[in-house]
Amino acid sequence: MHEKEAMLADASLPFFTTPHFDGHPSVLVRASELHRLSVTELREVVQDAWLSRASARRGKAWLEGSGSA
């Protein structure tokens, strides 16, 4: 949740939330605002989101294999 709050507080990032997602770690992004993120930033956000929900075994395998730290 701290990471979500930090992402939402950074006005340079295109993330937002709605009351529906209060208490949940999800953040939203408008497709029309994706240009504000570099490909590297977007890849990192998606990877971090996946890693936060993946099992420890799958996350470790991803980071040791085709993923990046």
GINOR-V684471 format. One record per backbone hydrogen bond with DSSP energy under -1.0 kcal/mol. NH is the residue of the N-H (numbers start at 1). CO is the residue of the C=O. Records with the same first field share a line. If there is no record, write none. Layout:
# GINOR-V684471
NH->CO ; CO
This chain:
# GINOR-V684471
5->1
6->2
7->3
8->4
9->5
10->6
13->10
16->28
21->18
22->19
24->21
28->16
33->30
34->31
36->33
37->34
42->38
43->39
44->40
45->41
46->42
47->43
48->44
49->45
50->46
51->47
52->48
53->50
54->50
59->55
60->56
61->57
62->58
63->59
64->60
65->61
67->62
